[in-house]
Each structure stands twice: as structure tokens, then as C-alpha cells.
């Protein structure tokens, strides 16, 4: 579960980082292009409007302005004067061409709805440009968005009389069709960002999988190796660094597998070489013992030698079991069978010390799915460990129950207990506090439980016995 969270976290981070990176780059490029385009468009449109404003200033006769009064727009005289402005508007596709006096009141207008003497509201935003134009300069306004939300761009040119005095101002407003180009560029940038976001998400998913899946395969392989499985190679097809890492990992597995096989072969050879003379010694001691009995001589020394030989045989047997780590052969069986068979194998030791044994299984037909031989070995080792820790007439309890989705197996004794400083060491190979102990019994138990994806917990206090709790995952049990 922790690995899955780690994988999802890595994949999410890669996706988020890539999306943010793509958005920052594309968004920056898009808005830079937008502002550059706006600046270029503003400049070119302003120059053109400025030329048109100059042209419109030359099309009108300023001496006739004195005849224009409020209401003149309804007469033929006004229409004849404003006709050149309407033609200019139509020719260049402008929004409006008009003439205002020095007080910014309307004199002539290409718009048929314009009225002599009225004020033009948006001119208030161009007072600086109007003042410059009154001084004799043709100027253009900057592109701006007014209170009504619309874009405006205008140009102004002075209208002079025959004496060269500025008596009016020619004004030109750009067409909405031209100004909408800016809005379209802005919309295009927004659309580009949306498309970029979708594309970045799709690419990030592909990129994240390309990176995360090989890492996931390596992590899964590492988990298998940690459990002693070196047989399945990592399948990474990429030719990059991850593929190289996968190849190195496979090579490492092959080396470990080869070294493990050599260790197994060496262990078997050493055990064979040790057991052969031990068997011969045991045979001759048996003969010697019978001879000494017939001759009524002491056999105590012979019995001690035989006991030491038995200890050596146990060490060899435990060492072979520990080094070989046989593969699991799972079957479904009752926990009650596990307890009965384990207690049967330890029966002599239990009877010898007059140990009281109690078994509790809830429910009685509780089943476990695992390697029966190996689990029996683990339970037997814990039983023997408990028996050895107790004096005569001790108590041993074996219990099993289903709790929190796990199969729980407990072996409790009321023996001498374990010192706190030794609790973490008891599962280490060759650690033993008994002079005749091999130090491999509990190490074997730990390995067997780990192979079943389980855990083993120890609780103990000196003089108050010990409790060993085995917990097997629910998916391993039925």
C-alpha cells in the first residue's frame, strides 16, 4: 500500500510539474506574441488613421463653419459639407469621421445621427491628444478600452483657415471591425492556452507512465528479491538510463542467484562431511555403551558424548534448513491440524517437563493457506523454545483467531522470559543464551513467517514468560 501511494505520488508530481512547465512556457510565448501583435497593430493602425485625419482636415472649407448652427444637420447645406466625410468613412471602412470646434463641439459628422453642437463623450479620454492637435500637430490616441467595454482608437488633425490658424479639429475613429482583430488575437491566445493545457495533460500522462512504469517494475522486483525470489527478471524495454538500470538489476539478480546456489552447495557439502564422521562416532559409541553396560562400567561419559553429537546434528540440520530456504508449497488446512502435529513432535519434551498445554482456536474450523511443513516447523520451534524456557510443571498456551483481517497465532509460555535488550536480537542467526542452543531456531521462524508475508511480534518480561504473536495477512488466509 505504501508503495502504491509512493508510485501515485511520483506520477502525480511528474504530471503536475510538466503541465506547469508547459503552461508557463506556452502562456508566456502566447502573451508575448499577443502584446507584440497588439503593439504592432496599434502602431500601424494609428499611422493610417493619422493620415486619414490629415486628409479629412483638407476636405472641408473652414470658412463655411460660421454658417453651421444648431439644427443645421437637417439642411442640404450641412449634407453637402459632410458628404466628403461620409465618402472617406466608406472608402476606408471607418467607424466615424467628424469635425469639432476648439471647444470640442460637433460641427460636421459622417454619422447621419450626429447633431451640430453636441459633445462626443469618448473625446474626454483624449484631451491630451486634442490639446496637441490644437497646437497644429496631427496625433493619434493609444488603443484603450472605454467604460462601455469597447476598444477605441482615434486620430486628430488640425483644420486651419487661410491665415493658418487652427479653427477646428478633424477626428477619425477606427472601425470596430479593425479593433476586433485585437479581441480575436486575445481569444486566440486563450484558446491556445486551453489547447496547450489539454495537450500538456495528455503528454504528461504519457511521460509519467514512461518514467513511473519502469520504476514500478524495479520496485516490484526489489520487493521480490527482498523475499528471496531471484528468478523473475525485470522487463524494461526502454533504451535510456532506466533500461540500463533494469539490465544492471537483472545482472545483480543473476549474481545473487549464482552465489546463493554456491552457498547451498557448500552448505550441503559441509553438512555431508560433518555428518559422516558424526554418524560413525555415534555408531561406535552405541557399541561402546553396550559393552560398558555388560561389564558394569560407568556409561555417563558416553552419554555426554552422545548428547553433544545430537547437538551437532541439530546444528547441522538447522543450518541446512536456514541456508536452503525452500520454496513455499501452499495448501489450505486447519489451524487445529497445525497445532496437533506440532505438539505431537514436541510431545516427549512436553511430557518430560510435565508441561500443561492449552489450545484455543476461534472459530474451531479456522483455516490458513500456506506451506504446512514450514509453518509447522515455525510453530514447533516456538513450542520447543517455550518448553526450554520453563521449569517443571509450566504452562503453554497455543491460540488462533481472526482479527482485523489477519490470522493471529499466539504461543504463550510462563517461563523465565527474555531480557529487554535481547528481544531485538533473538531472531538473529546464531544468537542464543543457552549453552546447547544452535541460535538458528528463531531465525528460521522469522524467515518462514516473512516468506508468508506475515509478521512476528514478541512480548516478554524477565520472570513472566513470553508471548510470540504471528500475524498472517488476510489475503494469505481463507
Residue, then its C-alpha position, 0 to 999 in steps of 0.5 A: x500500500x505504501x508503495x502504491x501511494x509512493x508510485x501515485x505520488x511520483x506520477x502525480x508530481x511528474x504530471x503536475x510539474x510538466x503541465x506547469x512547465x508547459x503552461x508557463x512556457x506556452x502562456x508566456x510565448x502566447x502573451x508575448x506574441x499577443x502584446x507584440x501583435x497588439x503593439x504592432x497593430x496599434x502602431x500601424x493602425x494609428x499611422x493610417x488613421x493619422x493620415x486619414x485625419x490629415x486628409x479629412x482636415x483638407x476636405x472641408x472649407x473652414x470658412x463655411x463653419x460660421x454658417x453651421x448652427x444648431x439644427x443645421x444637420x437637417x439642411x442640404x447645406x450641412x449634407x453637402x459639407x459632410x458628404x466628403x466625410x461620409x465618402x472617406x468613412x466608406x472608402x476606408x471602412x471607418x467607424x466615424x469621421x467628424x469635425x469639432x470646434x476648439x471647444x470640442x463641439x460637433x460641427x460636421x459628422x459622417x454619422x447621419x445621427x450626429x447633431x451640430x453642437x453636441x459633445x462626443x463623450x469618448x473625446x474626454x479620454x483624449x484631451x491630451x491628444x486634442x490639446x496637441x492637435x490644437x497646437x497644429x500637430x496631427x496625433x493619434x490616441x493609444x488603443x484603450x478600452x472605454x467604460x462601455x467595454x469597447x476598444x477605441x482608437x482615434x486620430x486628430x488633425x488640425x483644420x486651419x483657415x487661410x491665415x493658418x490658424x487652427x479653427x477646428x479639429x478633424x477626428x477619425x475613429x477606427x472601425x470596430x471591425x479593425x479593433x476586433x482583430x485585437x479581441x480575436x488575437x486575445x481569444x486566440x491566445x486563450x484558446x491556445x492556452x486551453x489547447x496547450x493545457x489539454x495537450x500538456x495533460x495528455x503528454x504528461x500522462x504519457x511521460x509519467x507512465x514512461x518514467x513511473x512504469x519502469x520504476x514500478x517494475x524495479x520496485x516490484x522486483x526489489x520487493x521480490x528479491x527482498x523475499x528471496x525470489x531471484x528468478x523473475x527478471x525485470x522487463x524494461x524495454x526502454x533504451x535510456x538510463x532506466x533500461x540500463x538500470x533494469x539490465x544492471x538489476x537483472x545482472x545483480x539478480x543473476x549474481x545473487x542467484x549464482x552465489x546463493x546456489x554456491x552457498x547451498x552447495x557448500x552448505x550441503x557439502x559441509x553438512x555431508x562431511x560433518x555428518x559422516x564422521x558424526x554418524x560413525x562416532x555415534x555408531x561406535x559409541x552405541x557399541x561402546x555403551x553396550x559393552x560398558x553396560x555388560x561389564x558394569x562400567x560407568x556409561x555417563x561419559x558416553x552419554x555426554x558424548x552422545x548428547x553433544x553429537x545430537x547437538x551437532x546434528x541439530x546444528x547441522x540440520x538447522x543450518x541446512x534448513x536456514x541456508x536452503x530456504x525452500x520454496x513455499x508449497x501452499x495448501x489450505x488446512x486447519x489451524x487445529x491440524x497445525x497445532x496437533x502435529x506440532x505438539x505431537x513432535x514436541x510431545x516427549x519434551x512436553x511430557x518430560x517437563x510435565x508441561x500443561x498445554x492449552x489450545x484455543x482456536x476461534x472459530x474451531x474450523x479456522x483455516x490458513x493457506x500456506x506451506x504446512x511443513x514450514x509453518x509447522x516447523x515455525x510453530x514447533x520451534x516456538x513450542x520447543x523454545x517455550x518448553x526450554x524456557x520453563x521449569x517443571x510443571x509450566x504452562x503453554x498456551x497455543x491460540x488462533x483467531x481472526x482479527x482485523x483481517x489477519x490470522x493471529x497465532x499466539x504461543x504463550x509460555x510462563x517461563x523465565x522470559x527474555x531480557x529487554x535488550x535481547x528481544x531485538x536480537x533473538x531472531x538473529x542467526x546464531x544468537x542464543x543464551x543457552x549453552x546447547x542452543x544452535x541460535x538458528x531456531x528463531x531465525x528460521x521462524x522469522x524467515x518462514x513467517x516473512x516468506x508468508x508475508x506475515x509478521x512476528x511480534x514478541x512480548x516478554x518480561x524477565x520472570x513472566x514468560x513470553x508471548x510470540x504473536x504471528x500475524x498472517x495477512x488476510x489475503x494469505x488466509x481463507 
